[in-house]
Amino acid sequence: MAHRDSTEPGAVTVAALTDTGPRKANEDRMFTAVSDDGSWVIAVADGLGGHARGDEAAQAAVDGLPERIGSGADMATAFAEANERVLGLSRVLREENPWVVPARIPMSTLCVAAWTPEGGLLIGWMGDTMPFVVRRGQDGYTGSCCGRPHRGPFGGIEVCLGWPPEDEGHGAGLVEVEMVDGLEDSELPDVVIIASDGAWEPLAIDYGGAEWLWDDSPAGIGSACDPGADEASGVAESVLTKALGLGLNDNATIAVAYRRRPPDR
């Protein structure tokens, strides 16, 4: 578990938790950072199941992530650099055999959320590691997913880091990251949660389907958040515990950023 907590009003806390579940190895990786001015970054990467060296791909995805992401251009650069690190794992392999089967190529999902005073809240993702925005009320938490999984009609990942480019020419390292940005301070959620598919799928299955992702009623992601949790670690623990209680079929990882409301709110 990684975390940084403060009890001062208006302060931000971050935390991350993971569980291997029934798998022999954990191929999820996580990243958290908080700067002196309150800027923060959280991220979760999930090495694609069935592909070789998924743990290395996920580690490469989070290695080198900046501790400050202040614009959409910064976010796009962070993903492009992460993609290049993952591609580096398989470049020699592909040079030796251009027809290497996809299952031998390391790939990873990545979801990153960041906030800075100048750039506001930015969220980007590739794959099915998903971001949730959550608000705290008198009766507990409510919120929903602010993205969509990059999956095909049969459940396969269609967008991820490490997908071999068609050529190695100009622009081959660029990636199309899907982003949420432009939220004003008054629109900022109290909590941002990033969950690998192994963490959110048990909750969705219990609800009855993927529609749970976008359900902002008390039955949505808020139902997995402990109403008494008032810091990132408490929210992360409650969401992962709920998923564990429903039964994991994969590695499960949660990263959380929690913004403590000032007294006038």
N, C-alpha and C positions, 0 to 999 in steps of 0.2 A: 504494500500500500504506500502510495506517495501522497503527501498532502502538505499544505501550508494554511494554518488557521489563524484568525484574529477575531477577537470579540468586540472590536471597536465598531460603532455604528458607521455604516457606509463602506466598511471594509469588504474585501473579497476573499473568499477561501476557495481553495481548489483541492481535489482529492481524486484518487483513482484506485480501483480495486479489480482484481481478476480472480477467476476460478477455473481450473483446468477441466472440471466436469468429468465426463466419462472417457475423455481422450487420454492417450498415453503421454502426450506432450502438449504444452500450451503454445499455440502459434499466434496468440494475440499479444500486442505490445501497446504501451500507453505512455503518455507524455503530459507533464503539467509544469507550468512556470508562472510566477507572479513577479512583476517588477515593482520598484519602489513607488512609482506613481499610481499603482493599482492596476496597471495593464496586466493582462493574463492571456495565457494560451493553454488549451487542453486538446488532447488528440488521442484517438484510438485507431490502431491498424490491426487488420485481421488477415493473416496469411491464408490464401485460398486453399480450401480443403481439396485433396486429391492432386495437388500440384507439389512438385518437389521443393524442398527447402522453404516451406511456407513461413517458418519461424524467422529465417534469415531475411525473407522479403519484408515481413512486418517490421523487423528491427531496422532494416534499411529505410523503411518508410518514415519512421519517427526519428532516426538518427539525423542530426543536423537541422531539425526544425528550429526556427528562430524563437526566441523568448518574447518577441514583440512583432505583431503583424498589424500594421496601421492603415492598410488600404486594400482594395480589391486586387490591385497590381501586386502588392506584397503577398497576398494569399495565392494568387496564380503562380507567382515565382516559387513559393514554398512547395506547391504541388509539382511544378515542373522539375525542381531539384530533387524532390523525393522520388519522382518517377525515374529520373536519371540514375539515382542510386540503385533502385530495384532493377532497372534494365542492365546495370553493370554486372549484376549477379549472373545473368544468362547470356551476356554479349559474346563471350568467348565460346560458349556452348553453341550458340547460333552461327557463329563464324565457322566453326568446325563442321556443322551440319545444318544447313539452311532449312532442312525439312524435319527438324526435330519436332516431335509430337508436343502439343501444347501442355500436356500433363507433366512434362519434364521442365517446364519453364516456370521459375518462381514468380508469383504475382501476389498482390496484396490490395485490400481495400484501404482507404484512409478517410477519416473524418476529422476536421480541425475546426475549433471555434476559438475566437480571439476577440478581445476588447481593448481599445486604447481610447484615451480622451479625444484624440484628433480624428480617429477613424470610426469610432463607435463599434457596434457589434458586427462581426463578420463570421460567417459559417460556410465552410466548403466541404464537399464530400465526393468520393468516387467509390462506388460499390454499394454494399448493403449494411455498412456500419452507419447508423443513423443518428441525427441530431434532434433533440427535443427541447422546446422552450416551455418553461413552467413558471407559474406564478403562485405565490403563497397568499391565502386568504384566511379569514377567521376560522373556517371549517376545514382547513387543510390545503392541499395543493391541487391545482388543475393545470393542464397544458396538453400539448400534442406535438407530434413530429412536424418539423418544418421542412422536410424533404421528401424524397421518394426513393425507394431502393432501385438501383440500376440492375434490374433483373429482367431476363427475357420471359416469354410466356411459359417456359418449362422450368423456370427457377434458376437458370444459369446466369452468372454474373456477366454483364455486357460491357461494363465500364470499370476499369480498375487500373492500378499501377503495374507496370511491367509488361503490358500487352505489346508484343513485338511490333515496331513500326514497319510500314510497308517498305520504307527505304531509310537509309541513314543520312539522307541529304538534309538540306536546309529545313528547319522547322520540325525535324523528326522527334526532337525531345519535348516538344510542346504538348500539353494535355488540355483537354476541355473539362475543367472542373466546374461543377454546378455550385452556385453560391447564393446565399441569402445575405443581403447587406442593406445599409441605409436606414436602419432602425434608429429613430430619435431616442433621446434619453428617456422621454416620457413613455416610450413603448418598450423599454428594456424589460426583459423577464427578470424575475428574482433568481431563477436557476436555469442553467443550461446543462443538459445531460447528453452525453454521447454514449451510445450502447452498441456493442458488436451484435451481430445477428443472433449469436448464441445467448445473449442476455435478453434481447427484446422478443424473440420468437416465442419463448414459453408464455410470456404475458399475452401476446397476440393470440396464440392457440387457445389459451384459457378463456379469452374474451369471445372467440369464435371466428377469428379471421384477421386479415391484414388491416381491415377497417379500423382496428384498435389504434393503429399508428396515428390516425388523424382525429380521434375522438377526444375533444377537449372538455368532455363532461367529467364528473368525478370518477367515472369508470375507466378513464384513460390512464396515461402515465402517472397522473397524480395519485391514483389508487395504490401505486407501488411506493410512494414516498411517505415516510413516517411523518404524520402531522406534527410531531414534536421535534423534528429535526430542524436545527437552526444553524447548521454549517454544512459545508460540502461533504465532509466525511460521513455525517449522519444520513444524508440523502443517498450517497453512494452505497452505504451499508444496507439501507432499507430496500433499495431497488434490487441489488444483487441477492439479498436474502429472499425476496419475493420470487425471483426467478429460480433460485435454488429449491425453494419449497415446491415449485411446480414441476421440477425435474428438468435437468439440463440434458441436451443431446449433443453439446458442443462446448468449446471454451466460451466463457462468458466474461466480458470486461465492461466496466463502467468508468467513465471520467465525468467529473462534475465541477462546475464553477458556481459558487453561491454568492450572491450580492446581499449583504446584510443591509436592510432598509434603515435609513436615518430616522431619528425619532419623529420628525415632522410627517412621516408617511404612515 
